[in-house]
């Protein structure tokens, strides 16, 4: 008498193939989840860093009644200054864009680690429109209380006046601005809005594969200030061609931070 059929003694080749395919799908899914988790963590870090810089810029403005100009020689100080005592922003045509002036902002712990990719590749732009009496990097008397014997005659109201002048001035590509989104993204034809200042961090990779860690129109910006004044919109969505992070401070929002303090 024959024993039980041996058909259940093992897997067939087809069954093994199906099992291996399923295992492969599971492994690929786990790897994809892991990569996505790492990316999310990186972007959380980038956003936290930009917010830290943003808070430092606002604190600087409250204390100095102006915004810092950009660092254009990479030493951590604004403009071409070598220290924080005497600012060296020069004329309004200079030092509009460049690196974040970490040392001027008192963020020395970040300046000392600029070799880190996400710390090194952040560009800062500040609105410097002297024609409209709105050079935000210059502390100046703008409200008419010219009692120079008073140490408070140049105060936040003068800075607010400069911001109000900027609000009432037509958008201009000569000063830092964001352009449109998607099909409306064009630095030459679509000057969407000027801002008090703009921060942009390169993402975690060169998404558009152009040899520049900044993507899209941000690739035309430079840490030494030699690039354009055009930034991508803060509303631009992430894609396989773009992973930069843009943060803007508009004139109205900065007034809101200043108008309760002299």
C-alpha positions as CSV (number, residue, x, y, z in Angstrom):
1,X,0.0,0.0,0.0
2,X,1.4,3.4,-1.0
3,X,2.0,6.1,1.6
4,X,0.4,9.5,1.5
5,X,1.1,11.5,-1.6
6,X,4.3,13.5,-1.5
7,X,2.7,16.5,-3.2
8,X,2.8,18.5,0.1
9,X,6.4,17.5,1.0
10,X,7.7,21.0,-0.1
11,X,7.2,24.1,-2.1
12,X,7.0,24.1,-5.8
13,X,9.2,26.4,-7.9
14,X,6.2,28.7,-8.5
15,X,5.3,28.8,-4.8
16,X,8.9,29.7,-3.9
17,X,8.9,32.4,-6.6
18,X,5.8,33.9,-5.2
19,X,7.2,33.9,-1.6
20,X,10.4,35.5,-2.8
21,X,8.4,38.2,-4.6
22,X,6.4,39.0,-1.5
23,X,9.5,39.1,0.6
24,X,11.1,41.5,-1.9
25,X,8.0,43.8,-1.8
26,X,8.1,43.8,2.0
27,X,11.8,44.7,2.1
28,X,11.4,47.4,-0.5
29,X,8.5,48.8,1.5
30,X,10.6,48.8,4.7
31,X,13.5,50.5,2.9
32,X,11.2,53.1,1.4
33,X,9.6,53.8,4.8
34,X,13.1,54.1,6.4
35,X,14.3,56.5,3.7
36,X,11.1,58.6,4.0
37,X,11.5,58.7,7.8
38,X,15.1,59.9,7.5
39,X,14.0,62.6,5.0
40,X,11.2,63.8,7.4
41,X,13.7,64.0,10.2
42,X,16.1,66.0,8.1
43,X,13.4,68.5,7.0
44,X,12.3,68.8,10.7
45,X,15.9,69.8,11.5
46,X,16.1,72.2,8.6
47,X,12.8,73.9,9.5
48,X,13.9,74.2,13.2
49,X,17.2,75.7,12.1
50,X,15.5,78.3,9.9
51,X,13.1,79.2,12.7
52,X,16.1,79.6,15.1
53,X,17.7,82.0,12.6
54,X,14.4,83.8,12.1
55,X,14.0,84.4,15.9
56,X,17.6,85.6,16.0
57,X,17.0,88.1,13.2
58,X,13.9,89.5,14.9
59,X,15.8,89.8,18.2
60,X,18.6,91.7,16.4
61,X,16.0,94.0,14.8
62,X,14.4,94.8,18.2
63,X,17.8,95.6,19.7
64,X,19.3,97.5,16.8
65,X,16.3,99.1,15.1
66,X,17.4,97.6,11.7
67,X,18.0,94.3,10.1
68,X,21.5,92.8,9.5
69,X,22.8,92.8,6.0
70,X,24.0,89.6,4.5
71,X,27.5,88.0,5.1
72,X,29.3,88.2,1.8
73,X,32.7,87.0,2.7
74,X,31.9,83.9,4.7
75,X,33.3,85.0,8.0
76,X,30.0,85.0,9.9
77,X,29.7,88.8,10.1
78,X,27.3,91.0,8.2
79,X,28.6,92.8,5.1
80,X,32.4,92.8,4.9
81,X,32.8,93.6,8.6
82,X,35.3,91.7,10.7
83,X,33.5,92.3,14.0
84,X,30.1,93.2,15.5
85,X,31.0,96.6,16.8
86,X,30.9,98.6,13.6
87,X,28.5,97.3,10.9
88,X,29.8,97.4,7.3
89,X,26.7,97.2,5.2
90,X,27.8,99.8,2.7
91,X,25.4,101.3,0.2
92,X,21.9,99.8,-0.4
93,X,23.2,98.0,-3.5
94,X,25.6,95.9,-1.5
95,X,25.2,92.9,0.8
96,X,21.5,92.3,0.0
97,X,22.0,88.6,-0.3
98,X,24.6,86.1,0.9
99,X,25.2,83.9,3.9
100,X,23.5,84.2,7.2
101,X,25.6,86.5,9.5
102,X,25.7,84.0,12.4
103,X,28.3,85.9,14.4
104,X,26.6,89.2,14.1
105,X,23.4,87.5,15.3
106,X,25.2,86.0,18.3
107,X,24.8,82.5,16.9
108,X,28.4,81.5,17.2
109,X,27.6,77.9,17.9
110,X,26.2,77.7,14.3
111,X,29.0,79.8,12.7
112,X,31.6,77.4,14.1
113,X,29.9,74.4,12.4
114,X,29.3,75.8,8.9
115,X,30.9,72.8,7.4
116,X,27.7,70.9,8.1
117,X,25.7,70.8,4.9
118,X,22.4,72.1,6.2
119,X,24.1,74.8,8.2
120,X,26.4,76.0,5.4
121,X,23.9,76.1,2.6
122,X,21.5,78.8,3.9
123,X,21.1,82.0,2.0
124,X,19.7,85.2,3.6
125,X,18.3,88.2,1.7
126,X,17.3,91.6,3.1
127,X,15.3,94.4,1.6
128,X,17.5,97.5,1.0
129,X,15.6,100.1,-0.9
130,X,17.2,103.5,-0.2
131,X,15.1,105.2,-2.9
132,X,11.9,104.5,-1.0
133,X,13.6,105.5,2.3
134,X,13.3,101.8,3.1
135,X,16.8,100.5,3.5
136,X,16.0,98.0,6.3
137,X,19.7,97.3,7.0
138,X,20.4,100.9,8.0
139,X,19.3,102.5,11.3
140,X,18.1,106.0,10.6
141,X,15.8,108.7,11.8
142,X,12.6,108.6,9.7
143,X,9.8,110.1,11.9
144,X,11.0,113.7,12.3
145,X,11.8,113.6,16.1
146,X,15.3,114.8,15.5
147,X,16.2,115.5,19.1
148,X,19.7,114.1,18.8
149,X,20.2,114.8,22.5
150,X,17.8,111.9,23.3
151,X,19.3,108.5,23.0
152,X,15.9,107.2,21.9
153,X,15.3,109.5,19.0
154,X,16.2,106.6,16.6
155,X,13.8,103.9,17.7
156,X,11.6,101.1,16.5
157,X,9.1,103.7,15.2
158,X,11.7,104.8,12.7
159,X,12.2,101.2,11.7
160,X,8.4,100.8,11.4
161,X,8.3,103.8,9.2
162,X,10.8,102.2,6.9
163,X,8.7,99.1,6.7
164,X,5.6,101.2,6.0
165,X,7.5,102.9,3.2
166,X,8.3,99.5,1.8
167,X,4.7,98.4,1.9
168,X,3.7,101.5,-0.1
169,X,6.3,100.8,-2.7
170,X,5.7,98.8,-5.9
171,X,7.4,95.4,-6.1
172,X,10.8,95.7,-7.7
173,X,13.2,93.0,-8.8
174,X,16.1,95.1,-7.6
175,X,15.3,94.0,-4.1
176,X,14.8,90.6,-2.6
177,X,11.6,89.0,-3.7
178,X,9.8,85.8,-4.3
179,X,8.4,84.7,-7.6
180,X,5.3,82.7,-8.5
181,X,4.7,79.0,-8.3
182,X,4.8,76.3,-11.0
183,X,4.0,77.8,-14.4
184,X,4.1,81.3,-12.8
185,X,7.7,80.8,-11.6
186,X,9.7,83.3,-13.6
187,X,12.2,85.7,-12.0
188,X,12.1,88.0,-15.1
189,X,8.4,88.4,-15.5
190,X,6.8,87.5,-12.2
191,X,7.9,89.6,-9.2
192,X,5.4,88.2,-6.8
193,X,6.3,90.1,-3.7
194,X,9.2,91.9,-2.0
195,X,9.8,90.9,1.7
196,X,11.6,92.4,4.7
197,X,13.9,89.3,4.6
198,X,14.0,85.8,3.1
199,X,15.8,82.7,4.2
200,X,16.3,79.6,2.0
201,X,18.0,76.4,2.9
202,X,19.1,73.8,0.4
203,X,17.3,70.6,0.9
204,X,18.9,67.2,1.7
205,X,20.0,66.6,-1.9
206,X,20.4,68.2,-5.3
207,X,16.9,67.3,-6.4
208,X,17.1,68.8,-9.9
209,X,20.5,67.3,-10.5
210,X,22.1,70.6,-11.8
211,X,25.3,70.3,-9.7
212,X,24.0,73.0,-7.3
213,X,22.5,72.0,-3.9
214,X,19.9,74.7,-4.4
215,X,17.1,73.9,-6.7
216,X,15.1,75.8,-9.3
217,X,15.5,79.6,-9.3
218,X,17.3,79.4,-6.0
219,X,20.3,78.0,-7.9
220,X,20.9,81.5,-9.1
221,X,21.6,82.7,-5.6
222,X,25.1,82.7,-4.1
223,X,26.6,82.7,-0.6
224,X,28.9,85.5,-1.6
225,X,26.1,87.8,-2.6
226,X,26.9,87.7,-6.3
227,X,23.7,86.1,-7.4
228,X,20.2,87.4,-8.1
229,X,17.6,88.8,-5.7
230,X,15.0,86.2,-6.7
231,X,13.8,83.4,-4.4
232,X,11.4,80.6,-4.9
233,X,8.0,81.0,-3.2
234,X,7.7,79.7,0.3
235,X,4.5,77.9,-0.9
236,X,6.4,75.9,-3.6
237,X,5.7,72.2,-3.1
238,X,8.4,69.6,-2.7
239,X,8.9,67.3,-5.7
240,X,11.5,65.0,-7.2
241,X,13.0,68.2,-8.8
242,X,12.8,70.6,-5.8
243,X,13.4,70.1,-2.1
244,X,14.6,73.6,-0.8
245,X,12.9,75.2,2.2
246,X,12.0,78.9,2.0
247,X,11.0,81.1,4.9
248,X,9.9,84.7,4.4
249,X,9.2,87.6,6.8
250,X,6.9,90.1,5.1
251,X,6.8,93.8,6.0
252,X,3.5,93.6,7.8
253,X,4.5,90.7,10.0
254,X,7.7,92.4,11.1
255,X,5.7,95.5,12.0
256,X,3.6,93.3,14.2
257,X,6.7,92.2,16.0
258,X,7.9,95.8,16.5
259,X,4.9,98.0,17.1
260,X,4.6,97.4,20.8
261,X,8.2,98.3,21.6
262,X,10.1,101.6,21.3
